[in-house]
Amino acid sequence: MLLNYKQGQLQFKDEPTTLSSLTSDYQGPIYIYSGKQMALRAKTLQEALPSQTEIYYALKANYHKDVLRLFIACGLGMDVVSQGELQWSLEQGCPAHKIIFSGIGKTEKELIYALKVGVRQINVESLPELYRLHALTQKLQLRASIGLRVNPDVDAQTHPYIATGLKNNKFGIEVDALTECDQLLKSNPFLIFKGFSLHIGSQLVDLNAYSEAFEKLVPVIKQWKAQGYHFETLDAGGGLGIFYDRFDEAQEIALAHEWGQRIEKSWKGLSDKILVEPGRWLVAHGGVLLTRVEYIKKTSHHTFAVVDTGMHHLLRPALYQAKHRIVPLVKKTSLSSSSLQENDLMTPQKENRLSLQSYQVVGPICESSDVLGAEVLLEDLREGDFLVVLDTGAYGQVMSSHYNLRPEAQEIFLKE
């Protein structure tokens, strides 16, 4: 388990720092990251994937500088979707040849920068983007390593806002348009074809859609190979999910191994290298959001715990109706730490529920959608108590804003 209580104090497993020790000079909400836990996830994923796989961390999930430096030290490359992310990766020590440039809206300025620094691969999202690269490479006399992102038209069975593999999504090139891509690639020696790419969505815990996408792409790969194309890479994208309602390490590791097995079964021997771009799976459990209760407001319908963080720091609940476990920083009950399981943080044993109350944990933002947790079972709360929102290492701080002119959350990285 990644989190546990030691003598009533919440901490990351095997970390010497208790989270409560970070509240001595509390100035506002804090994102806390465990380098040890993130490093362990990286190692686990490396062991789960086929040997010819290269891992590129999707830093849109969490681009804290120490997170990036940790993964670079672990041998991972970076998957970026903007010039800002590309420059930031370079500044943290990632060499350009270990960076993949993805993203649907690359500007001319961004593409020129990527060409000049020499990234590993540019994953092209559309015919217009390929035409833009066609013109730029000829003008600059610079080579571009190209991956074509194919839209396989499969339903990833995830939230519609993070599904990317259907024809009605804005992502990728339809199979019918690949003929024109072929003609353009053959007409320009500066466009160096590397392989196909696909990414069908995020937060995937059922991998059947991945297999469907692989199967749809295999005949196209074989057709292109028959035309003389060599596939240096095949890019399986990312999207590997976690379980937010509980922590089940064994099941999540099994999911990673299943992902690797499906990739190998479908694509073995079709390319020199397999590229993957996970984000959430590596960092989500390794981060928490610490917040303080400002008010306890009781009405005829609910008891509200009004905290000092909200949708301006953690957008996922408001945007995706996502559910994060919320637990007290310090246990008030006499429940022994030795008998406490991490899953009990969210789903207490029946015999302990009688001492718990149901709270609507809400933030200070002037929107009714600013709800971090509905009907959260917690011990009796007082103003000034601290709560911890779990599994916020991914898509937390990176999606935050200054809405209502509120300051951003602090970030603390616990190094190994």
C-alpha positions as a printed Julia matrix, in Angstrom:
416×3 Matrix{Float64}:
   0.0     0.0     0.0
   1.21    3.51   -0.82
  -0.3     5.21    2.23
  -0.79    4.14    5.81
  -1.28    5.51    9.3
   1.58    5.21   11.74
   0.48    6.0    15.28
  -2.44    7.9    13.79
  -0.29    9.94   11.41
  -0.79    9.57    7.66
   2.33    8.97    5.59
   3.53    7.42    2.34
   4.75    3.89    2.81
   8.43    3.73    3.77
   8.75    7.52    3.76
  10.25    8.88    7.0
   8.21   12.08    6.69
   4.71   12.13    8.16
   2.4    14.4     6.25
   1.33   16.2     9.43
   4.91   17.43    9.89
   4.4    19.57    6.79
   1.65   21.62    8.44
   3.81   23.41   11.02
   3.98   26.52    8.83
   0.82   25.91    6.84
   0.15   28.72    4.37
  -2.44   27.0     2.22
  -3.16   23.77    0.31
  -0.15   21.61   -0.56
   0.39   18.97   -3.22
   2.76   16.38   -1.75
   4.58   13.91   -4.0
   6.51   10.78   -3.06
   9.57   10.23   -5.25
  10.03    6.75   -3.8
   6.56    5.61   -4.84
   6.87    7.09   -8.35
  10.26    5.43   -8.88
   8.78    2.08   -7.83
   5.95    2.47  -10.33
   8.43    3.24  -13.11
  10.47    0.14  -12.3
   7.33   -2.01  -12.14
   6.15   -0.81  -15.54
   9.57   -1.39  -17.1
   9.42   -4.99  -15.91
   5.85   -5.46  -17.19
   6.42   -4.36  -20.79
   8.15   -6.22  -23.64
  11.94   -5.88  -23.74
  11.93   -3.81  -26.93
   9.68   -1.18  -25.34
  10.75    2.42  -24.76
   8.76    4.36  -22.14
   8.07    8.06  -22.66
   6.42    9.72  -19.66
   3.41   11.87  -20.62
   4.36   14.91  -18.56
   0.99   16.57  -19.08
  -0.02   14.42  -16.08
   2.47   16.12  -13.75
   5.39   18.28  -14.87
   6.94   19.12  -11.49
  10.66   19.45  -12.17
  11.65   16.82   -9.62
   9.16   14.34  -11.07
  10.71   14.8   -14.5
  14.26   14.53  -13.18
  13.34   11.36  -11.33
  11.95    9.66  -14.44
  14.88   10.82  -16.57
  17.17    9.19  -14.0
  15.05    6.03  -14.31
  15.77    5.94  -18.04
  12.41    7.24  -19.29
  11.97    9.66  -22.17
   9.35   12.41  -22.32
   6.11   12.69  -24.29
   5.24   16.36  -24.81
   2.32   18.19  -26.39
   3.59   21.77  -26.61
   6.77   23.78  -27.07
   6.54   24.74  -23.41
   6.62   21.09  -22.35
   9.42   20.4   -24.83
  11.58   23.24  -23.52
  10.84   22.28  -19.91
  11.91   18.68  -20.59
  15.18   19.85  -22.11
  15.8    22.15  -19.14
  15.37   19.23  -16.73
  18.04   17.25  -18.56
  16.12   15.09  -21.02
  18.01   14.86  -24.34
  16.02   15.77  -27.45
  16.43   12.29  -28.93
  14.42   10.92  -26.0
  11.44   13.25  -26.54
   8.3    12.5   -28.57
   6.29   15.52  -29.71
   2.57   14.67  -29.73
  -0.49   16.93  -29.7
  -3.11   17.98  -32.2
  -2.55   21.74  -32.48
   1.18   22.17  -33.13
   1.88   25.67  -34.4
   4.44   26.47  -37.09
   6.67   27.99  -34.42
   6.47   24.83  -32.33
   7.26   22.56  -35.27
  10.26   24.65  -36.28
  11.58   24.48  -32.73
  11.1    20.69  -32.63
  12.87   20.28  -35.96
  15.82   22.4   -34.87
  16.38   20.61  -31.55
  15.93   17.2   -33.19
  13.26   15.34  -31.23
  12.97   11.54  -31.37
   9.71   11.62  -33.28
   6.88   13.97  -34.19
   3.53   12.19  -34.01
   1.49   13.77  -36.79
  -2.23   14.11  -36.06
  -3.65   15.16  -39.42
  -3.04   15.66  -43.12
  -2.83   19.45  -42.71
  -0.09   18.97  -40.12
   1.83   16.68  -42.48
   1.5    19.27  -45.27
   2.82   21.92  -42.89
   5.83   19.75  -42.06
   6.28   19.05  -45.76
   6.65   22.79  -46.43
   8.77   23.53  -43.35
  11.28   20.72  -43.9
  11.85   21.8   -47.49
  12.21   25.44  -46.51
  14.59   24.75  -43.61
  16.32   21.77  -45.24
  15.81   19.84  -42.01
  14.78   16.2   -41.59
  11.66   15.31  -39.6
  11.19   11.89  -38.0
   7.51   11.18  -38.51
   5.03    8.96  -36.69
   1.51    8.91  -38.12
  -1.17    8.8   -35.46
  -3.97    6.64  -36.81
  -7.54    6.96  -35.54
  -8.78    3.34  -35.29
 -12.43    4.27  -34.58
 -12.79    2.21  -31.41
 -14.7     3.03  -28.24
 -12.32    3.08  -25.27
 -15.22    2.82  -22.78
 -13.99    5.76  -20.74
 -15.31    9.25  -19.95
 -16.25   10.99  -23.24
 -13.98   13.94  -22.42
 -10.9    11.67  -22.41
 -11.86    9.29  -25.22
  -9.71    9.91  -28.3
 -10.04    6.91  -30.59
 -13.43    7.41  -32.26
 -14.02    8.98  -35.66
 -16.01   11.8   -34.1
 -12.98   12.75  -31.95
 -10.55   15.4   -33.15
  -7.53   13.12  -32.83
  -5.59   11.11  -35.38
  -5.7    10.34  -39.1
  -8.45    8.18  -40.56
  -7.25    5.06  -42.32
  -8.72    6.29  -45.63
  -6.47    9.36  -45.5
  -3.25    7.34  -45.2
  -2.99    7.01  -49.0
  -2.43   10.74  -49.3
   0.07   10.57  -46.43
   1.93    7.88  -48.37
   2.12   10.1   -51.46
   3.41   13.07  -49.46
   6.06   11.03  -47.65
   7.37    9.62  -50.95
   7.59   13.11  -52.47
   9.8    14.6   -49.75
  13.14   13.07  -48.67
  13.15   15.25  -45.56
  10.1    13.45  -44.16
  11.45   10.3   -42.52
   8.71    7.78  -41.76
   9.25    5.93  -38.47
   5.95    4.17  -37.85
   2.34    4.39  -36.77
   1.01    5.68  -33.48
  -2.31    5.28  -31.71
  -3.8     6.56  -28.47
  -7.45    5.71  -27.86
  -8.13    7.4   -24.53
  -7.18    7.86  -20.91
  -8.0     6.11  -17.63
  -8.39    2.71  -19.3
  -8.88   -0.25  -16.96
 -10.51   -2.5   -19.56
  -7.96   -3.21  -22.29
 -10.25   -4.93  -24.79
 -10.51   -1.72  -26.79
  -6.72   -1.67  -27.08
  -6.74   -5.13  -28.62
  -9.45   -4.04  -31.05
  -7.37   -1.03  -32.06
  -4.24   -3.15  -32.52
  -6.13   -5.66  -34.66
  -7.48   -2.89  -36.9
  -4.01   -1.46  -37.41
  -2.13   -4.7   -38.15
  -3.44   -5.13  -41.74
  -2.53   -1.49  -42.48
   0.96   -2.0   -41.08
   1.45   -5.09  -43.24
   0.17   -3.23  -46.29
   2.67   -0.41  -45.74
   5.5    -2.88  -45.14
   4.62   -4.55  -48.44
   5.0    -1.15  -50.11
   8.55   -0.93  -48.82
   8.13    1.02  -45.57
  10.31    0.0   -42.65
   8.74    0.36  -39.2
  11.39    1.49  -36.77
   8.67    2.21  -34.21
   5.1     1.37  -33.35
   3.63    3.68  -30.74
   0.94    2.23  -28.47
   0.28    5.56  -26.74
  -0.7     5.68  -23.09
  -3.92    5.84  -21.11
  -3.3     3.0   -18.64
  -5.69    3.64  -15.76
  -5.75    3.29  -11.99
  -8.53    2.57   -9.48
  -9.59    5.76   -7.74
 -12.2     4.12   -5.52
  -9.62    1.9    -3.84
  -5.94    1.03   -3.95
  -5.35   -2.42   -5.37
  -1.65   -2.67   -6.2
  -1.83   -6.29   -7.33
  -4.63   -5.59   -9.78
  -2.94   -2.48  -11.17
   0.33   -4.36  -11.68
  -1.62   -7.15  -13.38
  -3.19   -4.52  -15.63
   0.27   -3.28  -16.63
   1.4    -6.83  -17.43
  -1.78   -7.43  -19.44
  -1.08   -4.24  -21.4
   2.41   -5.49  -22.19
   1.14   -8.91  -23.23
  -1.5    -7.45  -25.55
   1.05   -5.16  -27.19
   3.51   -8.01  -27.7
   0.86  -10.43  -28.99
  -0.44   -7.97  -31.58
   2.74   -6.2   -32.69
   5.62   -8.62  -32.06
   8.0    -8.61  -35.01
   6.28   -5.75  -36.83
   8.72   -3.03  -35.71
  12.15   -2.57  -34.18
  10.86   -0.72  -31.12
   7.56   -0.31  -29.26
   6.91    3.13  -27.77
   4.47    3.78  -24.92
   3.49    7.04  -23.22
   1.98    6.42  -19.77
   1.29    9.26  -17.38
  -1.39    8.72  -14.76
  -0.36    5.14  -13.91
   3.1     6.35  -12.92
   2.23    9.36  -10.77
  -1.4     9.4    -9.59
  -0.98    7.34   -6.42
   2.29    9.12   -5.64
   0.59   12.44   -4.92
  -1.92   13.8    -2.4
  -3.52   17.18   -1.8
  -3.45   18.5     1.77
  -6.21   20.92    2.75
  -7.65   22.5     5.9
 -11.28   22.7     7.02
 -12.38   26.33    7.26
 -16.03   25.88    8.22
 -18.5    23.17    9.2
 -21.88   24.21    7.84
 -24.95   22.2     8.81
 -28.21   22.47    6.88
 -31.41   20.46    6.87
 -30.04   18.36    3.99
 -26.26   18.16    4.39
 -23.29   18.8     6.58
 -20.74   20.72    4.55
 -17.03   20.7     5.26
 -15.84   23.87    3.55
 -12.11   23.52    2.85
  -9.47   25.9     1.51
  -8.95   24.04   -1.74
 -11.33   23.31   -4.57
 -11.83   23.09   -8.31
  -9.19   25.78   -8.88
  -6.58   23.32   -7.54
  -8.18   19.98   -8.43
 -10.46   20.23  -11.46
 -11.14   16.53  -12.06
 -14.25   16.19   -9.83
 -15.95   19.18  -11.45
 -14.83   18.42  -15.01
 -15.14   14.61  -15.14
 -17.34   13.91  -12.08
 -14.25   12.06  -10.86
 -14.23   10.65   -7.33
 -11.18   10.87   -5.09
 -10.92    9.29   -1.69
 -10.71   11.89    1.08
  -9.28   10.95    4.47
  -8.26   12.7     7.69
  -4.63   13.7     8.1
  -4.69   12.44   11.69
  -6.83    9.56   12.97
  -8.76   10.49   16.08
 -10.07    7.02   16.86
  -8.2     4.36   18.8
  -8.22    1.97   15.82
  -4.8     0.33   15.94
  -2.5     1.15   13.02
  -1.46   -2.49   12.77
  -4.98   -3.56   11.87
  -5.71   -0.67    9.55
  -5.67   -1.5     5.87
  -5.2     1.24    3.29
  -8.55    0.44    1.68
 -10.2     1.19    5.03
  -9.34    4.85    4.46
 -12.2     5.05    2.0
 -14.41    2.13    3.0
 -14.29    1.73    6.79
 -15.26   -1.58    8.31
 -18.96   -1.8     9.17
 -18.31   -1.83   12.89
 -16.51    1.51   12.64
 -19.06    3.32   10.49
 -21.3     4.18   13.41
 -18.74    6.69   14.64
 -18.49    8.37   11.23
 -20.49   11.2     9.73
 -21.35   12.01    6.13
 -19.91   15.25    4.77
 -20.09   17.18    1.54
 -16.48   18.28    1.14
 -16.66   21.52   -0.84
 -14.31   24.3    -1.83
 -14.44   28.1    -1.7
 -15.06   28.73   -5.41
 -18.28   30.49   -6.41
 -19.58   27.54   -8.42
 -21.97   24.8    -7.3
 -19.74   22.31   -9.13
 -16.94   23.0    -6.63
 -17.46   19.72   -4.77
 -14.39   17.6    -4.02
 -16.35   14.76   -2.44
 -20.02   13.95   -1.89
 -21.21   11.91    1.1
 -17.7    11.34    2.4
 -17.65    9.29    5.62
 -15.31   10.95    8.12
 -14.75   11.2    11.82
 -16.27   14.22   13.53
 -14.66   17.25   11.9
 -13.78   20.56   13.5
 -12.7    23.82   11.95
  -8.94   23.71   11.56
  -8.76   19.94   10.96
  -6.74   18.75    7.98
  -7.98   16.47    5.22
  -6.03   14.69    2.48
  -7.37   14.13   -1.05
  -5.75   10.94   -2.35
  -4.42    9.96   -5.78
  -3.89   13.51   -6.99
  -0.4    13.07   -8.41
  -1.86   13.14  -11.93
  -3.91   15.96  -13.47
  -3.92   17.98  -10.27
  -1.64   20.98  -10.17
  -1.16   20.89  -13.95
  -4.87   21.65  -14.5
  -5.15   24.28  -11.78
  -6.09   27.92  -12.31
  -6.28   31.26  -10.53
 -10.07   31.38  -10.8
 -11.54   33.85   -8.28
  -7.95   35.22   -8.14
  -6.97   32.57   -5.65
  -3.32   31.52   -5.24
  -2.06   28.18   -6.53
  -1.32   25.31   -4.19
   2.2    24.73   -2.95
   4.09   21.62   -4.06
   6.46   19.5    -1.98
   8.45   16.64   -3.49
   9.69   14.02   -1.05
  12.93   12.78   -2.59
  14.07    9.19   -2.28
